[in-house]
Amino acid sequence: MHPGEIAAETPNKPAYIMAGSGDVVSYGELEARANQGAHLFRSLGLKRGDHIAIMLENHPRYLQICWAAQRAGLYYTPVSWRLQKEEVAYIVNNCEARVFISSVAVKDVVKPLLEVTPNVICHYMLDDVMDGFASFEEALSRMPETPIPDQSEGALMPYSSGTTGVPKGITQTLSDKEYGDGEVFAVMTELYGATSDSVFLSPAPLYHSAPLGFSMTSLRHGITVVIMEHFDPELALNCIQTYGVTHSQWVPTMFVRMLKLPPEVRSRYDVSSLKYAVHGAAPCPVPIKEQMIEWWGEVLYEYYAGSEGNGFAQLNSTEWLAHKGSVGKPLGCEIHICDDAGNELAIGQRGNIYFGGGNSFEYYKDSNKTMKAQHARGWTTLGDIGYLDEDGYLYLTDRQHFMIISGGVNIYPQETENVLIMHEKVLDVAVFGIPNDEFGEEVKAAVQLKDPDDASASMEAALITYCRDRLSHIKCPRSIDFHESLPRHPTGKLYKRLLKDQYWAPRGAEERI
């Protein structure tokens, strides 16, 4: 299906609602604007298989642009508005975008791009114009609202978030199915039971593949999507109550922030409409998930997957309560745990996680990185470490890049982070290795406190003691630095590279990321 089919039957049905402003875009309007966008791309000479790049906040036009590209057979690449000029230019140039669409809200970042994105034939801006950028709204207004004659399925082409280095473009072959027969995330309907009567809440940035994928597939099936312009823990609860949200997609940091609301605020909102609260992107600390299930009921569904689309693991709340800490069992694929030499390991042993039997993928214009993600037996990895239990459930330990080796002992930062985040004073935490002349590395923690005024030597000592009371001392930080905020991607991923580089740069940070 596609939004046009829903618009033909129920043109006035809300396709999506902007949570902050309350603005509603109907399926009829979504279809009209997407058709105009497709005509605009064709008028610029873009043909099937060409690329566009989109750098927007959660803008009311975001999904319209994506559907214009989807129906025109184009690859569309979302770009984080949090990136700097050099990072944006790399992605836009690497994906060979012919059109770049931004908004006045990010004008300070995009203005310098005119000189460093030579392959872009047209730079568009929403809500205003400036030198070098044409008005997207004006260009769109001149286009027909009827479908282009050569519709075909396009595809999202995301870039990895670059938490450990240069972002990698993830490309798959365009579907040869007719427009309307493609699917973004089949799990939304087939696994999570969504119907045209469902309401989906998307609290995360649309420039990430999961929120965008869930939102796009919702619109294929006539589901109303509620989009939060920015995540706010109380507003999220208000949205669930106000719109009768049935389905939602989260990351663990959002759970942490909602749980740390005052009890009287949490109890103010009725969340009983929720049937599926899906979460992924990062492992959820066991105590956090226990509290969420106690609060929301057994509506939490966890998954493990990547933008690469090479495999998928999932489990429901009942399964998780019997396998606490797991991210699920494989669905439509197999999971293999291997050592660094590629040998498969026994049940319970930690190693590199590989998917077998899933979809293939390539890192765009980077055969070396593609090869590094492949096993000799054709399996592929996302670069995570974990293990399987006797029942076949997967547990994540950490990223390969983040493992600390101190005195020959492997230390997995995630375990330490899961302890520290439970301290009542801690809002966010990152644990990583820094140089130590005797042991090679030692454990360092970066902490964001709920109240910045609490930062002190005594608080540092208290947190270290708190950790040592719960973990082996070798896993605990020797020192803690306090930060006003941590460089965390809104999808939950942490840019540890930016923290680690402060300590490793003099020794060659490129070797430690």
C-alpha positions in Angstrom: 0.0 0.0 0.0 0.9 3.7 -0.1 -0.6 6.9 1.2 -2.4 7.6 -2.1 -4.6 4.6 -1.6 -5.5 5.7 1.9 -6.1 9.3 0.6 -8.5 8.0 -2.0 -10.7 6.4 0.6 -10.2 8.7 3.6 -8.6 11.9 2.4 -9.3 13.8 5.6 -7.9 11.2 8.0 -4.9 12.6 9.9 -1.7 11.1 8.4 0.5 12.7 11.0 0.2 15.3 13.8 3.1 17.5 15.1 3.0 17.1 18.8 4.4 20.5 19.7 2.2 22.7 17.5 -0.7 20.4 17.1 -0.6 20.9 13.3 -2.4 18.1 11.5 -1.5 16.9 7.9 -4.2 14.7 6.3 -3.6 11.8 4.0 -5.0 13.9 1.2 -2.5 16.7 1.8 0.4 14.2 2.2 -0.5 12.7 -1.1 -0.8 16.0 -2.9 2.5 17.4 -1.5 4.4 14.1 -2.2 3.1 14.1 -5.8 4.3 17.7 -6.3 7.7 16.7 -4.9 8.0 13.8 -7.3 7.2 16.1 -10.2 9.8 18.6 -8.9 12.5 16.0 -8.8 11.6 14.9 -12.4 11.7 18.5 -13.6 15.3 18.7 -12.3 16.2 15.7 -14.3 16.4 13.2 -11.4 15.7 9.6 -12.6 15.3 6.3 -10.8 18.4 5.5 -8.7 19.5 9.1 -8.2 20.0 10.5 -4.7 18.7 13.4 -2.6 19.8 14.5 0.9 17.6 16.0 3.6 18.8 18.0 6.5 15.9 19.0 8.6 14.6 19.2 12.1 11.4 17.2 12.7 9.7 19.4 10.2 6.0 19.2 9.1 7.3 18.7 5.5 9.8 15.9 6.3 7.6 12.9 5.6 6.2 14.6 2.5 9.7 14.9 1.0 10.5 11.3 1.8 7.3 10.1 0.2 8.1 12.2 -2.9 11.5 10.5 -3.2 10.0 7.1 -2.4 7.5 7.2 -5.2 10.0 8.7 -7.7 12.4 5.7 -7.3 15.1 7.8 -5.6 17.5 7.1 -2.8 16.9 9.6 0.1 19.6 10.2 2.7 18.6 11.9 6.0 21.4 14.0 7.6 21.5 14.9 11.2 21.2 18.7 11.8 23.5 18.2 14.8 26.5 17.6 12.6 29.1 20.2 11.6 29.8 21.5 8.1 32.6 19.1 7.3 30.5 16.1 8.5 27.5 17.1 6.4 29.5 17.8 3.3 31.1 14.4 3.6 27.7 12.6 3.6 26.2 14.8 0.9 29.2 14.3 -1.4 29.6 10.6 -0.6 26.0 9.7 -1.4 26.3 11.8 -4.6 23.1 13.8 -3.8 21.8 15.8 -6.7 19.3 17.8 -4.5 19.8 19.1 -0.9 16.9 20.2 1.2 17.2 22.1 4.5 15.4 24.7 6.5 16.0 28.1 8.0 16.4 26.4 11.4 19.7 25.0 10.3 20.9 27.8 8.1 24.1 28.4 10.0 25.3 24.9 9.3 24.1 24.6 5.7 25.2 28.0 4.3 28.8 27.1 3.9 27.8 23.9 2.1 27.3 25.7 -1.2 31.0 25.9 -1.8 31.8 22.3 -0.8 29.0 20.3 -2.4 29.7 20.7 -6.2 27.5 17.7 -7.3 24.3 19.3 -5.9 22.4 20.9 -8.7 19.8 22.6 -6.5 19.9 23.6 -2.8 16.4 24.2 -1.3 15.4 25.8 1.9 12.1 25.6 3.8 10.5 28.5 5.7 12.8 31.1 4.2 15.4 31.7 1.6 19.0 32.9 1.5 21.6 33.4 -1.2 22.2 30.1 -3.0 19.1 28.4 -1.6 15.8 28.3 -3.5 12.4 28.2 -1.8 11.2 24.7 -1.7 7.6 25.7 -1.0 7.6 28.0 -4.1 9.1 25.4 -6.3 6.6 22.9 -5.1 3.6 25.2 -5.7 4.2 25.2 -9.4 4.0 21.4 -9.7 0.9 19.2 -10.3 -0.7 17.3 -7.4 -1.3 14.2 -9.5 1.1 11.3 -9.6 4.1 11.2 -12.0 3.6 8.6 -14.8 6.7 6.6 -13.9 6.2 5.8 -10.2 8.5 3.2 -8.7 9.8 2.3 -5.3 12.7 4.3 -4.0 14.6 3.6 -0.8 16.1 5.1 2.3 19.9 5.2 2.2 20.9 6.0 5.8 24.4 6.7 7.1 25.7 5.1 10.3 25.8 7.7 13.1 29.6 7.8 13.1 30.1 7.0 16.8 33.4 5.3 16.0 34.6 7.2 12.9 33.5 8.4 9.5 29.8 7.7 8.8 29.2 4.8 6.4 26.4 4.9 3.8 24.3 1.8 3.8 22.8 0.9 0.4 20.6 -1.9 -0.9 19.3 -2.6 -4.3 16.1 -0.8 -5.2 13.0 -2.9 -5.2 11.7 -4.0 -8.7 8.2 -4.2 -7.3 5.6 -1.7 -8.4 5.1 1.4 -6.3 2.9 0.5 -3.3 4.2 -3.1 -3.1 7.4 -2.1 -1.2 7.7 -2.2 2.6 9.9 -0.2 5.0 9.5 -2.1 8.3 7.1 -5.1 7.9 7.5 -5.8 11.7 5.2 -2.8 12.4 2.1 -4.8 11.1 3.3 -8.4 11.0 5.0 -8.5 14.4 3.5 -5.6 16.4 -0.1 -6.0 15.2 -0.6 -2.4 14.0 -3.8 -1.7 12.0 -5.3 1.3 10.3 -6.9 2.1 13.7 -3.6 2.3 15.5 -1.8 5.5 16.5 2.0 5.6 16.4 4.1 7.9 18.5 7.5 8.8 17.2 9.5 10.7 19.9 12.9 10.6 18.1 14.5 12.5 15.3 13.4 11.5 11.8 16.9 11.6 10.5 17.6 8.3 12.1 16.5 5.2 10.1 14.4 3.5 12.9 12.0 6.4 13.6 11.8 7.2 9.9 11.3 3.6 9.0 8.5 3.1 11.6 6.8 6.3 10.5 7.0 5.5 6.8 5.6 2.0 7.2 2.8 3.4 9.5 1.8 5.7 6.7 1.7 2.8 4.2 -1.1 1.2 6.3 -3.3 4.2 7.1 -1.9 4.6 10.7 -1.9 8.1 12.2 1.6 9.1 13.3 2.3 11.6 16.2 5.7 13.2 15.7 7.5 15.0 18.6 9.6 17.9 17.4 11.9 17.3 20.3 11.8 14.7 23.0 10.5 15.9 26.3 9.6 13.2 28.9 6.4 14.8 30.2 5.2 15.8 26.7 5.7 12.2 25.6 3.4 11.0 28.4 0.9 13.7 27.5 0.9 12.6 23.8 0.1 9.0 24.8 -2.9 10.2 26.8 -4.1 12.9 24.4 -3.9 10.9 21.2 -4.7 7.4 22.5 -1.3 6.2 21.3 -1.3 2.4 20.8 2.2 1.9 19.3 5.5 3.7 20.0 9.2 3.4 19.5 11.8 4.4 22.1 15.4 4.3 23.1 16.5 3.5 26.7 17.7 7.0 27.5 14.1 8.1 27.1 13.0 5.5 29.6 15.6 6.8 32.1 14.4 10.4 31.7 10.7 9.5 32.1 11.4 7.4 35.2 13.3 10.3 36.8 10.3 12.6 36.5 8.7 13.3 39.9 6.2 10.5 40.9 3.3 13.0 40.9 4.1 14.0 37.3 4.3 10.4 36.1 1.0 9.4 37.7 -0.7 12.4 36.1 -1.0 10.7 32.7 -3.0 7.7 31.6 -0.9 5.4 29.4 -3.3 2.5 29.3 -3.9 2.9 25.5 -0.3 1.6 24.9 -0.2 -1.9 23.4 3.3 -1.9 22.0 6.2 0.2 23.3 9.0 -0.9 21.0 12.6 -0.1 21.9 16.1 -0.7 20.5 19.2 1.2 19.4 21.0 0.5 22.6 20.7 -2.1 25.4 18.4 -1.2 28.2 19.7 -1.6 31.8 17.8 -4.4 33.6 16.6 -2.2 36.5 15.3 0.4 34.1 13.3 -2.1 32.1 12.0 -3.7 35.2 10.6 -0.4 36.3 9.1 0.4 32.9 7.3 -3.0 32.9 6.0 -2.3 36.4 4.8 1.1 35.3 3.4 0.4 31.8 2.7 -3.3 32.0 4.0 -6.0 29.7 3.8 -3.9 26.6 7.6 -3.5 26.0 9.0 -5.1 23.0 12.8 -5.0 22.4 14.6 -5.6 19.2 18.3 -5.7 18.1 19.0 -4.7 14.5 20.9 -2.1 12.5 20.3 0.2 9.6 22.2 -2.4 7.6 19.1 -4.6 7.7 21.2 -7.7 7.8 19.3 -9.4 10.7 16.8 -8.9 13.4 16.3 -10.3 16.9 13.3 -9.5 19.2 11.4 -10.5 22.3 8.4 -9.4 24.2 8.1 -8.5 27.9 7.1 -12.0 29.0 10.2 -13.5 27.4 12.4 -10.8 28.7 11.2 -11.4 32.3 12.4 -15.0 31.9 15.7 -13.9 30.2 16.5 -10.5 31.8 19.0 -8.5 29.9 18.4 -10.3 26.6 17.7 -8.4 23.4 15.8 -11.3 21.9 15.9 -14.4 19.6 16.7 -14.1 15.9 13.7 -13.7 13.6 14.1 -14.7 9.9 17.9 -15.2 10.4 20.5 -17.0 12.5 22.9 -15.6 15.1 26.5 -16.8 15.4 29.0 -15.8 18.1 32.6 -16.0 16.9 36.1 -15.2 18.2 38.4 -12.7 16.4 39.7 -15.5 14.2 36.1 -16.3 13.0 35.7 -19.5 15.0 32.2 -20.1 16.3 32.1 -20.1 20.1 30.1 -22.2 22.6 26.9 -21.2 24.3 27.6 -18.5 27.0 30.9 -17.4 25.5 31.3 -13.8 24.6 32.4 -12.9 21.0 31.6 -11.1 17.9 27.9 -11.2 16.8 27.2 -12.3 13.2 23.9 -12.6 11.4 23.4 -15.4 8.9 20.6 -15.9 6.4 19.5 -12.2 6.5 19.7 -9.5 3.9 22.9 -8.5 2.2 24.2 -4.9 2.3 27.1 -2.8 1.2 28.7 0.3 2.6 28.5 2.8 -0.2 31.7 3.2 -2.1 33.7 1.5 0.6 34.4 -2.1 -0.3 37.0 -2.3 2.5 34.5 -1.6 5.3 32.0 -3.9 3.6 34.5 -6.7 3.7 35.4 -6.1 7.3 31.7 -6.6 8.2 31.7 -10.0 6.5 32.6 -13.5 7.8 34.3 -16.0 5.6 31.1 -18.0 5.7 29.0 -15.1 4.4 27.7 -13.9 7.7 27.7 -10.2 8.5 28.3 -8.2 11.7 27.3 -4.8 13.1 30.4 -4.7 15.2 28.8 -5.7 18.5 30.0 -8.2 21.1 27.6 -10.6 23.0 26.7 -14.2 23.7 23.8 -16.6 23.4 22.2 -18.5 26.3 21.0 -22.1 26.2 17.6 -21.1 24.9 19.0 -19.1 22.0 18.5 -15.6 23.4 21.1 -13.0 22.6 22.7 -10.7 25.2 24.8 -7.7 24.1 28.0 -7.0 26.0 29.3 -3.9 24.1 30.7 -2.5 20.9 34.0 -4.0 19.7 35.5 -0.5 19.6 34.5 0.3 23.2 36.0 -2.7 24.9 38.7 -1.7 27.5 41.8 -3.9 27.9 43.5 -3.2 31.2 46.4 -5.3 32.3 45.3 -8.0 29.7 41.7 -8.1 31.2 38.8 -7.4 28.9 36.4 -4.9 30.4 33.0 -4.1 28.9 31.9 -0.5 29.6 28.2 -1.2 29.2 28.2 -3.2 32.4 29.7 -0.3 34.4 27.4 2.2 32.7 24.3 0.1 33.7 25.4 0.4 37.3 26.1 4.1 37.4 23.0 5.2 35.6 20.9 3.8 38.5 22.4 6.3 41.0 19.7 8.8 41.9 22.0 11.8 41.1 23.0 10.5 37.6 21.2 11.5 34.4 23.6 10.1 31.8 26.9 8.3 31.8 29.7 7.1 29.5 32.5 4.7 30.4 35.6 4.3 28.2 39.3 3.5 28.4 42.0 6.1 28.8 45.8 5.6 28.7 47.6 4.0 31.6 51.4 3.6 31.4 51.4 0.4 33.6 48.2 -1.4 32.4 47.7 0.0 28.9 44.2 1.4 29.7 42.2 2.3 32.8 38.5 2.9 33.2 37.2 6.5 33.0 33.6 7.7 33.5 32.0 10.8 32.1 28.9 11.7 34.1 26.0 14.1 33.6 24.3 14.8 36.9 20.7 15.7 37.4 21.9 18.8 39.2 25.2 20.2 37.9 25.8 22.0 41.2 26.4 18.5 42.8 29.6 18.1 40.8 32.5 17.8 43.3 35.4 15.6 44.5 33.1 14.1 47.1 30.5 13.2 44.5 33.2 11.6 42.4 34.3 9.5 45.4 30.7 8.6 46.2 30.0 7.4 42.7 33.2 5.3 42.6 32.2 3.8 45.9 28.7 3.1 44.7 30.1 1.3 41.7 32.6 -0.7 43.7 29.9 -1.9 46.0 28.2 -3.5 43.0 31.0 -4.6 40.6 34.5 -5.9 40.6 36.9 -3.0 41.3 38.7 -3.5 38.0 35.4 -2.7 36.2 34.9 0.5 38.1 36.2 4.0 37.1 39.4 5.2 38.7 38.3 8.7 38.0 35.1 10.6 36.9 34.8 13.8 34.9 31.5 15.7 35.2 29.9 17.2 32.0 26.9 19.5 31.5 25.8 17.1 28.8 27.2 14.1 27.0 27.6 13.9 23.2 24.7 11.5 22.8 22.8 11.0 19.5 19.1 11.5 20.2 18.6 7.9 19.0 20.5 6.7 22.1 23.9 6.1 20.6 26.8 7.8 22.4 29.6 9.5 20.6 32.3 8.1 22.8 34.9 8.9 20.2 34.5 12.6 21.1 35.1 11.9 24.7 38.0 9.4 24.2 39.8 11.7 21.8 40.5 14.1 24.6 42.7 11.5 26.2 44.0 9.5 23.2 44.7 12.3 20.7 48.3 12.8 21.8 48.9 9.1 21.3 47.0 8.7 18.0 43.3 8.7 18.6 42.7 7.2 15.2 44.1 3.9 16.5 41.7 3.8 19.4 38.3 4.4 17.7 
